Amino acid sequence: MAIECYPGVLEQQISETLSEALSPTRVIRVRDTYKASREIESMISQELTDDPVFGRMDGLVIQDFVDPARIESSREQLKQNRGQLILIVGAGTSLIEPDPDVLIYADLPRWEIQQRQRRNEIGNLAVENLYESPSLKYKRGYFLDWRLADRIKKDMIGRLDFLLDTTDPRNPKLVSGDAFRAALQHAVTRPFRVVPFFDPGPWGGQWMREVCGLDAAAPNYAWCFDCVPEENSLRFGFGDVVIEVPAIDLVFQHPRELLGDPVHERFGAEFPIRFDFLDTMEGGNLSLQVHPLTEYIREKFGIPYAQDESYYLLDAAPDASVYLGLKSNIDRKQMAAELRQAQEGSNWFDAEQYVNKWPARKHDHFLIPAGTIHCSGRNSMVLEISATPYIFTFKLWDWGRPGLDGKPRPIHLDHGLANIQWERDTQWVKDNLINRVCPVAHGEGWAEEKTGLHPLEFIETRRHWFNGPVIHDNQGSVHVLNLVEGDAAVIDSPYDLFEPFTVHYAETFIVPAALGKYRVRPLQSDRKCATIRASVRTDH
């Protein structure tokens, strides 16, 4: 019996529980076959780098982490105990036995992994770093552990005998592989939401706490990942039992049905659209920042596309603002010098001397192609619509504040200055990036507008205002939508292909490419609603 574990699963707990329940002849821990920690650190140092946030994507596989002699020793143990129950537990079980009698995959969402890292319950794959800072453990997971484990997972989803949900270690749940795969198959036949997660931050606000009904104990809520399948999870109900699995499992198993052929051919089994919330209501400014250009992110970090994005204002106080683009005729060298002085703590950077500060109102849409200096000001509630490489933010200035841990937040000034597009000044921003709304179509009870994104970006956004049914056609490409106005809306099929699906204000939902046409209407016919919809431009 092989129990393949995603990094972050509590392997010791699984080994002890199954040993007590099944009384196996032998338990083989894959971790005992790994190379020495010092050897692994040397092997991966170039990819991880000494930067506190960024590393580089690599092609390492689990075979690179094991000692061949130790693997052979484990295989010998199998031969000596043929016909008896042997448990193989860990990440890389197939190196010891590629065709076990029973294959169980133990999984959990990355959000839960991060919580365990913060509580110092887990370290990283194949190294002893339990008490390393959570940010460094996350970095190692992002660039190394999860990439390696995903390569294993892609191979196993189609043939696992059982899926073990370990999201709640006190209540693990087992589902047959056939039932799990049937659930994934069902998910691409209807609209769905992923499980959102919320997190505080040094600039966080209070809007999500009230609107989303969140725990009052947290100091604030800065972030919400409302559609990031690489990080979010899905819940499936089997009778009274609900399991929670990483949403990326669906992307791996059904990329064409979910994404559509054009998107899949361009991005592979990756979900390229991200929706998240940035809450600064009664909070502070985000860090002044810039995202890398495509050539830069590819060369420096091994990422194939850039984090182009936009800010859609779900709500805004009267004094809300967005910093976007540079003022005309600024002194670049002087700006860079003052940023360096601020980084060293010798002065306060006067952002408004160099960066445009635009008033922001509810339903405004600010477009932010990579290379554009930007940040949301305080008292804004932003729906951020972007491409997915979400950790590649080069902070230029963070208003002199520490993180929630009391330590200075990392600034990446050299990366940032190398990517600022200096020609994107006041007039260029006004002409290209602010409320570029264009009517597209209308009908009885609805109107459609194009709101972006900029031609430099591969995501297209459309806003629909409606008080009656409106037909959407995804034309074979995945759609992501958020209800930005109105209490609730219903998504159904003109051909009764799926059960009606209800979403509420500010909720994001995914419409798989395989659905074709779908209909969105207000839950209450006398209410006016609006959605913002994102898709990948097929002509890009």
ABEGO torsion letter per residue (X at the ends): XBBBBBBGBBAAAAAAAAAAAAGBABBBBAAAABBBAAAAAAAAAAAAEABAABBBBBABBAAAABBAAAAAAAAAAAAAABGBBBBBBEBGAAAABABBABBBBBBBBAAAAAAAAAAGABBBBGBBAAABBAAAAAAAAAAAAAAAAAAAAAAAAAABABBBBAABAABBBBBBAAAAAAAAAAAAABBBBBBBBBBBBAABBAAAAAAAGBBAABABBABBBABBAAABBBBBBBEABBBBBBAAAAAAABAAAAAEAAAAAAAEBBBABBBBBBBABGBBBBBBBBBBBAAAAAAAAGBABBBBBBBBBABBBAABBBBBEBBBGBBAAAAAAAAAAAAAGABBBBAAAABBBBBBBBGBBBBBBBGBBBBBBBGBBBBBBBBABAABBBBABAGGBBBAAGBBBBBBAAAAAAABBAABBAAAAAAAABGBBBBABBBBGBBBBBAOBBAABABBBBBBBBABBBBBBAGGBBBBBBBABEABBBBBBAAGABBBBBBBBGBBBBBBAAAEBBBBBBABAABBBBBBBBBBBAAX
